[in-house]
Amino acid sequence: MLDLLLLVNAPVLKGTTWKRGKISPAFPSRAFIRAQTNVFAIKARHIFTLQRHDVKDYNEQGYRSSAYLSLTAHTILPRSSSMASAKGGPDFESLYATSTDTDVDAPSPSKGDDTNEAPSFGTEDYAQDSLKAKFQLPDLPPPQSLSSNSSATGSNPDPTSTTIHDIPFRAQPAHRHHTWAKTFHSRPELYIRPQTIEEVQKAVILARRSKRRIVLTGAGHSPSDLTCTSAWMMNLGDMASVLDVKKDTLEKGGAGTVLLQAGIYLRDINEKMASHGLTMPNLGSINAQSIAGAISTGTHGSSMRHGLLAQSIRSLRLVTGDGRALWCSAQEKPDLFRAALVSLGAIGIITEVEFQLTASTNIEWHQSLETLDTVLSNWEKTLWTQAEYVRCWWMPYMKHVIVWKADKTTKPKRAPKPSFYGGALGFHSYRIMLWAAYYIPSLLPTIEWFVFGMQYRFSPGPVTDAVEEQKDGLLMDCLFSQFVNEWAIPLHKGPEALTRLDKWIHGDEEGSEIPFSAKNLYVHCPIEVRVSDGAQSNVDNSACAVRGFMDPSMPDEPTLYLNATLYRAFGLDPPCKERYYEAFEWLMKELGGRPHWAKNFQEVSKDDISKMYGDNLTKFLKVRHEVDPDGMFVGPWHRRNLLGEGDVPLLLEEQALGTSPNKSEGGLKFTGEINARAQTMSPFGSLQSVRSEESFDLLEDDEVAHLLKKESM
Ligand SMILES: Cc1cc2nc3c(=O)[nH]c(=O)nc-3n(C[C@H](O)[C@H](O)[C@H](O)COP(=O)(O)OP(=O)(O)OC[C@H]3O[C@@H](n4cnc5c(N)ncnc54)[C@H](O)[C@@H]3O)c2cc1C
């Protein structure tokens, strides 16, 4: 009985559906459906479900609701005996082994599942090639028995190898995904958490069979809808180990290299490396991202001596759309490497990265309040070079800038004094004030004056300082939910950008030469002002001789990042957003800017991106096409920004059905057509959509059984 009840929630059922009620055969493009399932009968080997589908059609005026019912009879599949008999084979010790360092993790363990030992692929070289001896893993063919289904198998698997059925498929339905700021939400059909590279490969092959797109997530911290999907979502949170550490091997300022599984979070890298005396050379404002996610969108900190975080990657391995696991670096498959460095999740599944670290140390930081005029006059002189790490927050209504600078030090730790909104009183009162400004936006200049005066000071001068470990001192408190719209422009255009934006925010449209009305528009928050310099000769600890094709920083000069943040107090979207971002993005484009890939840019077309990236976009798309011709890693975000709307969708590509307001937590709910193209290719008829039950029928019984077993755990 327990089994049956668990099966009830499983989508892995064979089903036939009868519908009552009316529904238009072709939904308007901005429609979405919510389905509620009630199981009302379990009989013999059948389950009957009644589903209510709420349909909403969107237009400018709002939405129109309608509903229909569907009745589905599911056949319960038998459990496969092969599952229980899965056995032996893997020699992980020889795959991952041999470090004697105490802090090096074992590869992800079996977690109580006796079936999850991975197969040996009979690749003797692979087994002999210890990571300790050599940080280079050979490419891995897809697991054997399904590889004939893939479009390009890459190499011939060993006939003695264990079949794919012995590899677990750890997936669960009913996962709710949202961004850190809860600005976007989605409900993937399946949420997959592999524990080994073979499980990753298997999931890719099953997705191909089921005609599903796979979306990768790390920590889900990208503020845009980049990671939203109704199809399959994969997270490498169970592949988050340190596999090996090498110290003192690098010539150019580096102190060591670490081999990491790609799901590891930045904070865990630094925690685990502390006992080795190593740390990441640079960080952004937070350390809660996964390493794969952070590099995939071009995450950066603020330093003229560092480029993107991705520039510390020496090599990486990824699983491509046909299930192959390919190792690449600046020397080996350099184009694949350059595409994968800032991959936007569109190249494949990054499973391991080799990352260059620096010696861990304390940093001493100082914060001071300066006038905008002082900052602009120092711009070309010492502003950005006065310390290894420098970042600013510009407060337009106060006409002041907070300058934060930090250098390495041998001094002992010294805590900073408590800050206003670091404490509960400041935090909550700021939120409440912003909530009030949602209704009366003209309060914002006064709120800014009060809050930032309390947080920093009301007149120029030093604010505070501290000595902290680098891994902690580089971070900052990002407070609460927010929109962020960050652009990279050439550093020398900074004074012009700030001066024109300053005029526009203060209502001088003519002087600003920004052709949008600023009348009655009030913005809030400091604008974050940061830098990087990825030009090789300048970069400390740069492991990379090459940069990602889609690296948004400037190719041959230092980069300035301007981040227009808008807080969403209590989940409310600030009323200035559309007009402010329209004007801001217009100015950024005019100054030769490129948007931060992860963030909330809204006025950018594929043509704009083509102009910004030129030949590099062409090369990126060429590699993308080679490793994933059917679009397993392509969704609406990629179509909109990279591939172009006019082209024919790829076979496995997910297309957007629309977004709708998320009533419970704010933000937008994304709904996608999980197999828009696949339906025309469907074995079930050319016009009929492939429902998940049918699609799962393409899996074999023991694959289904793995899924069911996982659900019952
Ligand atoms: C509070 C906050 C502060 C931030 N501060 C900064 C900052 O200071 N500087 C900055 O530049 N950015 C900053 N960001 C943005 C953040 O660094 C990026 O959005 C980063 O990509 C998030 O990493 P993640 O692990 O959450 O990845 P996700 O957001 O989950 O994914 C990001 C991309 O990586 C892909 N991906 C994830 N895992 C894999 C994998 N294994 N293989 C292939 N592709 C994969 C996803 O498909 C997606 O395309 C901040 C974001 C927040 C919410």
Ligand as a Chemical Component Dictionary entry (heavy atoms), coordinates in Angstrom:
data_LIG
# 
_chem_comp.id                   LIG 
_chem_comp.type                 NON-POLYMER 
_chem_comp.pdbx_formal_charge   0 
_chem_comp.three_letter_code    LIG 
# 
loop_
_chem_comp_atom.comp_id 
_chem_comp_atom.atom_id 
_chem_comp_atom.alt_atom_id 
_chem_comp_atom.type_symbol 
_chem_comp_atom.charge 
_chem_comp_atom.model_Cartn_x 
_chem_comp_atom.model_Cartn_y 
_chem_comp_atom.model_Cartn_z 
_chem_comp_atom.pdbx_ordinal 
LIG C1  C1  C 0 22.968 38.571 -3.463  1  
LIG C2  C2  C 0 23.751 38.406 -4.745  2  
LIG C3  C3  C 0 24.996 39.010 -4.873  3  
LIG C4  C4  C 0 25.696 38.859 -6.066  4  
LIG N1  N1  N 0 26.931 39.475 -6.183  5  
LIG C5  C5  C 0 27.594 39.411 -7.343  6  
LIG C6  C6  C 0 28.849 40.057 -7.504  7  
LIG O1  O1  O 0 29.365 40.658 -6.578  8  
LIG N2  N2  N 0 29.455 39.989 -8.712  9  
LIG C7  C7  C 0 28.896 39.329 -9.760  10 
LIG O2  O2  O 0 29.474 39.324 -10.837 11 
LIG N3  N3  N 0 27.727 38.665 -9.637  12 
LIG C8  C8  C 0 27.076 38.705 -8.457  13 
LIG N4  N4  N 0 25.886 38.037 -8.320  14 
LIG C9  C9  C 0 25.430 37.180 -9.422  15 
LIG C10 C10 C 0 25.905 35.735 -9.215  16 
LIG O3  O3  O 0 27.282 35.683 -8.964  17 
LIG C11 C11 C 0 25.630 34.957 -10.506 18 
LIG O4  O4  O 0 24.288 35.014 -10.791 19 
LIG C12 C12 C 0 26.079 33.491 -10.423 20 
LIG O5  O5  O 0 25.940 32.935 -11.708 21 
LIG C13 C13 C 0 25.236 32.698 -9.446  22 
LIG O6  O6  O 0 25.780 31.418 -9.276  23 
LIG P1  P1  P 0 24.848 30.165 -8.961  24 
LIG O7  O7  O 0 25.693 29.070 -8.456  25 
LIG O8  O8  O 0 23.726 30.610 -8.123  26 
LIG O9  O9  O 0 24.363 29.803 -10.425 27 
LIG P2  P2  P 0 22.877 29.764 -11.024 28 
LIG O10 O10 O 0 22.293 31.129 -10.877 29 
LIG O11 O11 O 0 22.138 28.642 -10.444 30 
LIG O12 O12 O 0 23.229 29.483 -12.551 31 
LIG C14 C14 C 0 23.913 30.442 -13.301 32 
LIG C15 C15 C 0 24.221 29.883 -14.685 33 
LIG O13 O13 O 0 25.159 28.842 -14.559 34 
LIG C16 C16 C 0 24.652 27.665 -15.189 35 
LIG N5  N5  N 0 25.162 26.519 -14.442 36 
LIG C17 C17 C 0 25.020 26.253 -13.130 37 
LIG N6  N6  N 0 25.641 25.098 -12.831 38 
LIG C18 C18 C 0 26.182 24.631 -13.975 39 
LIG C19 C19 C 0 26.935 23.470 -14.322 40 
LIG N7  N7  N 0 27.283 22.548 -13.424 41 
LIG N8  N8  N 0 27.319 23.335 -15.616 42 
LIG C20 C20 C 0 26.996 24.237 -16.547 43 
LIG N9  N9  N 0 26.275 25.339 -16.279 44 
LIG C21 C21 C 0 25.888 25.543 -14.999 45 
LIG C22 C22 C 0 23.158 27.808 -15.129 46 
LIG O14 O14 O 0 22.507 27.029 -16.085 47 
LIG C23 C23 C 0 23.022 29.288 -15.393 48 
LIG O15 O15 O 0 23.117 29.541 -16.761 49 
LIG C24 C24 C 0 25.161 38.125 -7.140  50 
LIG C25 C25 C 0 23.899 37.522 -7.000  51 
LIG C26 C26 C 0 23.205 37.657 -5.812  52 
LIG C27 C27 C 0 21.855 37.016 -5.658  53 
# 
loop_
_chem_comp_bond.comp_id 
_chem_comp_bond.atom_id_1 
_chem_comp_bond.atom_id_2 
_chem_comp_bond.value_order 
_chem_comp_bond.pdbx_ordinal 
LIG C1  C2  SING 1  
LIG C2  C3  SING 2  
LIG C2  C26 DOUB 3  
LIG C3  C4  DOUB 4  
LIG C4  N1  SING 5  
LIG C4  C24 SING 6  
LIG N1  C5  DOUB 7  
LIG C5  C6  SING 8  
LIG C5  C8  SING 9  
LIG C6  O1  DOUB 10 
LIG C6  N2  SING 11 
LIG N2  C7  SING 12 
LIG C7  O2  DOUB 13 
LIG C7  N3  SING 14 
LIG N3  C8  DOUB 15 
LIG C8  N4  SING 16 
LIG N4  C9  SING 17 
LIG N4  C24 SING 18 
LIG C9  C10 SING 19 
LIG C10 O3  SING 20 
LIG C10 C11 SING 21 
LIG C11 O4  SING 22 
LIG C11 C12 SING 23 
LIG C12 O5  SING 24 
LIG C12 C13 SING 25 
LIG C13 O6  SING 26 
LIG O6  P1  SING 27 
LIG P1  O7  DOUB 28 
LIG P1  O8  SING 29 
LIG P1  O9  SING 30 
LIG O9  P2  SING 31 
LIG P2  O10 DOUB 32 
LIG P2  O11 SING 33 
LIG P2  O12 SING 34 
LIG O12 C14 SING 35 
LIG C14 C15 SING 36 
LIG C15 O13 SING 37 
LIG C15 C23 SING 38 
LIG O13 C16 SING 39 
LIG C16 N5  SING 40 
LIG C16 C22 SING 41 
LIG N5  C17 SING 42 
LIG N5  C21 SING 43 
LIG C17 N6  DOUB 44 
LIG N6  C18 SING 45 
LIG C18 C19 SING 46 
LIG C18 C21 DOUB 47 
LIG C19 N7  SING 48 
LIG C19 N8  DOUB 49 
LIG N8  C20 SING 50 
LIG C20 N9  DOUB 51 
LIG N9  C21 SING 52 
LIG C22 O14 SING 53 
LIG C22 C23 SING 54 
LIG C23 O15 SING 55 
LIG C24 C25 DOUB 56 
LIG C25 C26 SING 57 
LIG C26 C27 SING 58 
# 
